Amino acid sequence: MVALSANRKDFDVHQDDRGIRATPEVLDAEVLYYGALVSCDTDVGACKPYDGTETDKLLGWHVEETVTGDTSATPKPRASLITGPFRWPRMPVTGLAGTVADNGKRIWAITDATYTTADPGGTGAEVGYVDNYVSSSYADVILRNVGGYVDALSVLPTPTPTPTPT
């Protein structure tokens, strides 16, 4: 399993108008890269790159430049997330056969950067399905509304308003 170490160059968001934008605080010292799947650390109430932890709630995909959590900063660094649904063309996916039989297969996230059609058996989260196979390594994928942001509101701290510059 590989976690992101740089902004994704293949993350291409085509979100429809039903998606939710969210801006939760980033967990101290955690780095979110563009295209990372983000979850909520329910013990702390801040977001981090998804690492397969079953108790974490998925929040969405980070769609801004790299951000690093810093608890001493004012204001606190925040992620910029979309929850879905949206289409990710040519998403890298393991477990594809590269045939029309891939269409409709479910997609699981193992980490913030690793996606597969093979059910990971409790160490990942279902996030979408193959809309159209491209090859044995890539597919056009529909990512569902992970919905975690709404669920995670009970564990996320109340956002501190940032004054608008005048």
C-alpha positions as CSV (number, residue, x, y, z in Angstrom):
1,M,0.0,0.0,0.0
2,V,1.3,3.4,-1.0
3,A,0.3,6.7,0.4
4,L,0.6,9.9,-1.6
5,S,3.9,11.8,-1.4
6,A,3.1,14.5,-4.0
7,N,0.1,16.1,-5.7
8,R,-1.7,13.7,-8.1
9,K,-1.2,14.6,-11.7
10,D,-4.0,12.2,-12.8
11,F,-6.7,13.5,-10.5
12,D,-9.3,15.1,-12.8
13,V,-12.5,16.1,-11.1
14,H,-15.8,16.5,-13.0
15,Q,-18.1,17.1,-10.1
16,D,-21.8,17.7,-10.7
17,D,-23.8,20.2,-8.6
18,R,-24.9,17.7,-6.0
19,G,-21.4,17.5,-4.3
20,I,-20.7,19.1,-1.0
21,R,-17.6,21.3,-0.4
22,A,-16.1,21.0,3.1
23,T,-13.2,22.7,4.9
24,P,-12.3,20.7,8.0
25,E,-9.1,21.4,10.0
26,V,-6.1,19.2,9.2
27,L,-4.6,17.0,11.9
28,D,-1.3,18.4,13.2
29,A,1.7,17.4,11.0
30,E,-0.4,15.5,8.5
31,V,0.1,16.4,4.8
32,L,-2.8,16.4,2.4
33,Y,-1.9,16.4,-1.3
34,Y,-4.1,17.3,-4.2
35,G,-6.3,14.3,-5.0
36,A,-5.9,12.6,-1.6
37,L,-8.8,10.7,-0.1
38,V,-9.3,12.2,3.3
39,S,-10.8,10.8,6.5
40,C,-11.6,12.1,10.0
41,D,-9.5,10.9,12.9
42,T,-12.4,10.3,15.3
43,D,-10.2,10.5,18.4
44,V,-9.0,14.0,17.5
45,G,-11.7,15.4,15.3
46,A,-9.4,16.6,12.5
47,C,-8.8,15.3,9.0
48,K,-5.9,13.3,7.7
49,P,-5.0,11.2,4.6
50,Y,-7.0,8.0,4.5
51,D,-4.9,5.1,5.8
52,G,-7.4,2.3,5.8
53,T,-8.4,2.7,9.5
54,E,-11.9,1.2,9.8
55,T,-13.1,3.5,12.5
56,D,-12.2,6.7,10.5
57,K,-15.0,8.3,8.6
58,L,-14.4,9.3,5.0
59,L,-14.8,13.0,4.3
60,G,-13.9,13.4,0.6
61,W,-11.1,14.2,-1.8
62,H,-8.7,17.2,-1.3
63,V,-8.9,19.5,-4.3
64,E,-6.5,22.3,-3.5
65,E,-2.7,22.5,-3.3
66,T,-0.7,20.7,-0.6
67,V,-1.7,21.6,3.0
68,T,0.1,20.6,6.2
69,G,-1.6,20.5,9.6
70,D,-0.2,22.9,12.2
71,T,-2.0,23.3,15.6
72,S,0.0,26.4,16.5
73,A,-1.0,28.3,13.3
74,T,-3.7,30.9,13.3
75,P,-6.0,30.3,11.5
76,K,-5.6,26.5,11.5
77,P,-4.8,25.0,8.1
78,R,-7.9,23.5,6.5
79,A,-8.5,21.0,3.8
80,S,-10.6,21.8,0.8
81,L,-12.7,18.7,0.1
82,I,-15.4,17.6,-2.3
83,T,-17.5,14.6,-1.3
84,G,-18.9,13.5,-4.6
85,P,-20.5,12.3,-6.6
86,F,-18.1,12.9,-9.4
87,R,-16.4,11.1,-12.3
88,W,-12.6,10.5,-12.3
89,P,-11.5,9.7,-15.9
90,R,-8.5,7.3,-16.2
91,M,-8.3,6.6,-12.5
92,P,-5.5,4.1,-11.6
93,V,-7.1,1.0,-10.3
94,T,-5.6,-2.4,-9.4
95,G,-7.5,-5.7,-10.1
96,L,-8.9,-4.7,-13.5
97,A,-9.0,-7.3,-16.3
98,G,-9.0,-4.6,-19.0
99,T,-12.3,-5.8,-20.5
100,V,-15.9,-4.8,-20.7
101,A,-16.5,-7.2,-17.7
102,D,-14.8,-4.6,-15.5
103,N,-17.7,-2.1,-16.1
104,G,-19.9,-1.9,-13.0
105,K,-17.3,-3.4,-10.6
106,R,-17.1,-1.8,-7.2
107,I,-14.0,0.3,-6.2
108,W,-12.4,0.2,-2.8
109,A,-9.9,2.7,-1.4
110,I,-7.1,1.1,0.6
111,T,-5.2,4.3,1.3
112,D,-5.4,7.9,0.2
113,A,-3.8,6.9,-3.1
114,T,-4.5,3.2,-3.7
115,Y,-7.8,1.9,-5.3
116,T,-8.8,-1.6,-6.2
117,T,-11.6,-3.8,-7.5
118,A,-10.7,-6.5,-5.0
119,D,-12.7,-6.3,-1.7
120,P,-9.9,-5.7,0.9
121,G,-11.9,-7.4,3.6
122,G,-12.3,-4.7,6.2
123,T,-9.1,-2.7,5.6
124,G,-10.6,-0.3,3.1
125,A,-13.7,1.5,2.1
126,E,-16.0,1.2,-0.9
127,V,-15.9,4.6,-2.8
128,G,-17.4,4.0,-6.2
129,Y,-17.7,1.8,-9.3
130,V,-16.2,1.4,-12.8
131,D,-18.2,3.4,-15.3
132,N,-16.0,2.4,-18.3
133,Y,-12.8,0.3,-18.4
134,V,-9.8,1.9,-20.2
135,S,-7.2,-0.7,-19.7
136,S,-6.0,-3.3,-17.1
137,S,-4.6,-0.4,-15.1
138,Y,-7.1,2.5,-15.6
139,A,-10.8,3.0,-15.6
140,D,-13.3,5.9,-15.8
141,V,-14.7,5.7,-12.3
142,I,-17.8,7.2,-10.7
143,L,-16.9,8.1,-7.1
144,R,-20.0,8.2,-4.9
145,N,-20.8,10.8,-2.2
146,V,-18.8,9.3,0.6
147,G,-21.2,11.1,3.0
148,G,-18.7,11.1,5.9
149,Y,-18.6,14.9,6.2
150,V,-22.3,14.9,7.3
151,D,-21.7,11.9,9.6
152,A,-18.4,13.4,11.0
153,L,-20.0,16.7,12.0
154,S,-20.5,15.2,15.5
155,V,-16.7,14.6,15.9
156,L,-15.4,17.6,14.1
157,P,-14.8,20.8,16.1
158,T,-16.9,23.8,15.4
159,P,-15.0,25.8,12.7
160,T,-13.5,29.1,13.9
161,P,-14.6,31.9,11.6
162,T,-11.8,33.5,9.7
163,P,-12.2,37.3,9.5
164,T,-12.7,38.7,6.0
165,P,-10.0,41.2,5.0
166,T,-11.3,44.6,4.3
